[in-house]
Amino acid sequence: MSINTDILIIGGGVAGSALACGLRRKGYRVVLIEKSNKPQDTARGDHLQPYVCEILDKWGVLDHFFQAGAEKRGGSLWYDCKGTEIMNANVSKLNIPHPYFLYLNHENISEVFLQLASEDTNFKLLRPIFKWNHIETNSNGSLFTVKLRDKTELNIKTKLIVGADGIASHVSKSFGFTRMTYRYERALAILFSSEYILDAENNLKTYITDQGIVAMIPRAGGGCKIGITINRKDVRLWKQLSNPERSKKISDLVPEYKDLEVNFGGIYPPTMINTNKWVKNNLVLIGDACHGLHPGRSQGMNTSIKCIDQLIEILPPKVGFKSAEISKSLKCYQEKVKPKIDYILEKNHKIGLQMDKFNELTEMKEINKYKELEQNVDNAYKYRMNSAGYGNN
Ligand SMILES: Cc1cc2nc3c(=O)[nH]c(=O)nc-3n(C[C@H](O)[C@H](O)[C@H](O)COP(=O)(O)OP(=O)(O)OC[C@H]3O[C@@H](n4cnc5c(N)ncnc54)[C@H](O)[C@@H]3O)c2cc1C
């Protein structure tokens, strides 16, 4: 069987599915191939910044997220390990169109995007696929063969290729992009608890301890996700501990959470990824495939959606969707957006390196930094705007 399409998206995580959703009803024929039939990993990014809510509103899909169970949270509160509040980074009083974060479990975010994309009859989702092969690219576009798990074989002819296959991106490797990677020393352990008691604005609470941060992140439908930085040498131990032992580790760091019942989510070794380019002829990389950020800063998914929105704006319309125009628009996208993301990556990387070296001294420095922020009206405002997605880092 053969399919002729305008856009082939490889990978149906948040980035690939968001692009498919943003492209709906614009007339393009879109095929998305995804290797897995399982839901996305629930431990990953689950809150969308106010600026991203503005994008979803512009795409006409924001309400669908609330219908799917998304909730609003006002922002983040920062505490020392004794539970004393040191900074209120709540965004609910900012003069922006959506002064809240939207939160929904990660797997549901991409499912909502895919469901919305599927409302367009020009959209085709092929999953689970077994493998794809790039056969050739010429002046008319590219030819791929795709084998599905049910053994169906397809030829797909496409004008534009989008690599959205995440941090280990096979697309970026097989099309010869140069990748700069850095694996951080400290890992992120994720736990879940159904016991978390929310405040009136569902704020996320982050505690600064001498071992790093402990973040209590509200979950849609109740409970919380707990993110805690751990030393790489302790990864094996954390995997072997019982849940009550893990709970004890949390309460040793933040006594307020004594006897909190927890379940183990997983251990994530954060990696920074930066490809030298995002674009090659009629191919563009999006999401973690070209810019992997330290998850401790909660930016990867949000940054991806912001970039995708700009990519959609720059693509030639369906009537002029031809090779030369596509290549030109991709170059323009790369020139306009990549330098900004390189800057974010650089700043994020510095913070990742600092997180690797966390100790009592840095604990005090961090606490003082947030106390000073709280006292400086202008800087506190900039911090809130930035965390809402309106800044440049
Ligand atoms: C613990 C953790 C917490 C995080 N918290 C936040 C947060 O709070 N806020 C935030 O903004 N970000 C957060 N992030 C980052 C965020 O989750 C990622 O940036 C985002 O999920 C990247 O999406 P993606 O679609 O680029 O990649 P992925 O989500 O990795 O999706 C890639 C998709 O491609 C598919 N695929 C892979 N190879 C192939 C192939 N060969 N063919 C076809 N399909 C393929 C995969 O199955 C997958 O579905 C967090 C990350 C982690 C690990």
The ligand as a Tripos MOL2 file, in Angstrom:
@<TRIPOS>MOLECULE
LIG
   53    58     1     0     0
SMALL
NO_CHARGES

@<TRIPOS>ATOM
      1 C1         10.6440   12.8970   35.1550 C.3       1 LIG1
      2 C2         10.3850   13.9630   34.1420 C.ar      1 LIG1
      3 C3          9.6120   15.0610   34.4940 C.ar      1 LIG1
      4 C4          9.3870   16.0670   33.5660 C.ar      1 LIG1
      5 N1          8.6350   17.1490   33.9290 N.ar      1 LIG1
      6 C5          8.4030   18.1370   33.0280 C.ar      1 LIG1
      7 C6          7.5720   19.2480   33.3750 C.ar      1 LIG1
      8 O1          7.0770   19.3500   34.4800 O.2       1 LIG1
      9 N2          7.3430   20.1830   32.4220 N.ar      1 LIG1
     10 C7          7.8830   20.1000   31.1670 C.ar      1 LIG1
     11 O2          7.6240   20.9960   30.3520 O.2       1 LIG1
     12 N3          8.6330   19.0440   30.7950 N.ar      1 LIG1
     13 C8          8.9140   18.0780   31.6970 C.ar      1 LIG1
     14 N4          9.6660   16.9880   31.3400 N.ar      1 LIG1
     15 C9         10.1760   16.9020   29.9670 C.3       1 LIG1
     16 C10         9.1010   16.4220   29.0140 C.3       1 LIG1
     17 O3          8.4260   15.3070   29.4990 O.3       1 LIG1
     18 C11         9.7460   16.1330   27.6690 C.3       1 LIG1
     19 O4         10.4520   17.2750   27.2520 O.3       1 LIG1
     20 C12         8.6990   15.7970   26.6160 C.3       1 LIG1
     21 O5          7.9340   14.6920   27.0230 O.3       1 LIG1
     22 C13         9.3890   15.5090   25.2880 C.3       1 LIG1
     23 O6          8.4230   15.1210   24.3490 O.3       1 LIG1
     24 P1          8.8560   14.5030   22.9600 P.3       1 LIG1
     25 O7          7.5950   14.2230   22.2530 O.co2     1 LIG1
     26 O8          9.8890   15.3410   22.3260 O.co2     1 LIG1
     27 O9          9.6080   13.1390   23.3310 O.3       1 LIG1
     28 P2          8.9930   11.8220   23.9550 P.3       1 LIG1
     29 O10         7.9810   12.1520   24.9740 O.co2     1 LIG1
     30 O11        10.1580   11.0090   24.3620 O.co2     1 LIG1
     31 O12         8.2290   11.1330   22.7470 O.3       1 LIG1
     32 C14         8.9090   10.4940   21.6950 C.3       1 LIG1
     33 C15         7.9430    9.5160   21.0450 C.3       1 LIG1
     34 O13         8.5770    8.9610   19.8910 O.3       1 LIG1
     35 C16         8.3510    7.5480   19.8710 C.3       1 LIG1
     36 N5          9.4670    6.9590   19.1380 N.ar      1 LIG1
     37 C17        10.7380    6.7680   19.5410 C.ar      1 LIG1
     38 N6         11.4570    6.2080   18.5690 N.ar      1 LIG1
     39 C18        10.6200    6.0330   17.5150 C.ar      1 LIG1
     40 C19        10.7980    5.5040   16.2110 C.ar      1 LIG1
     41 N7         11.9740    5.0290   15.8080 N.pl3     1 LIG1
     42 N8          9.7230    5.4950   15.3870 N.ar      1 LIG1
     43 C20         8.5120    5.9660   15.7860 C.ar      1 LIG1
     44 N9          8.3040    6.4610   17.0120 N.ar      1 LIG1
     45 C21         9.3460    6.5070   17.8600 C.ar      1 LIG1
     46 C22         8.3100    7.1710   21.3480 C.3       1 LIG1
     47 O14         7.6320    5.9300   21.5340 O.3       1 LIG1
     48 C23         7.5640    8.3360   21.9500 C.3       1 LIG1
     49 O15         6.1770    8.1670   21.9010 O.3       1 LIG1
     50 C24         9.9220   15.9600   32.2550 C.ar      1 LIG1
     51 C25        10.6900   14.8460   31.8910 C.ar      1 LIG1
     52 C26        10.9320   13.8620   32.8270 C.ar      1 LIG1
     53 C27        11.7700   12.6760   32.4190 C.3       1 LIG1
@<TRIPOS>BOND
     1     1     2 1
     2     2     3 ar
     3     2    52 ar
     4     3     4 ar
     5     4     5 ar
     6     4    50 ar
     7     5     6 ar
     8     6     7 ar
     9     6    13 1
    10     7     8 2
    11     7     9 ar
    12     9    10 ar
    13    10    11 2
    14    10    12 ar
    15    12    13 ar
    16    13    14 ar
    17    14    15 1
    18    14    50 ar
    19    15    16 1
    20    16    17 1
    21    16    18 1
    22    18    19 1
    23    18    20 1
    24    20    21 1
    25    20    22 1
    26    22    23 1
    27    23    24 1
    28    24    25 2
    29    24    26 1
    30    24    27 1
    31    27    28 1
    32    28    29 2
    33    28    30 1
    34    28    31 1
    35    31    32 1
    36    32    33 1
    37    33    34 1
    38    33    48 1
    39    34    35 1
    40    35    36 1
    41    35    46 1
    42    36    37 ar
    43    36    45 ar
    44    37    38 ar
    45    38    39 ar
    46    39    40 ar
    47    39    45 ar
    48    40    41 1
    49    40    42 ar
    50    42    43 ar
    51    43    44 ar
    52    44    45 ar
    53    46    47 1
    54    46    48 1
    55    48    49 1
    56    50    51 ar
    57    51    52 ar
    58    52    53 1
@<TRIPOS>SUBSTRUCTURE
     1 LIG1         1 GROUP 0 **** ****
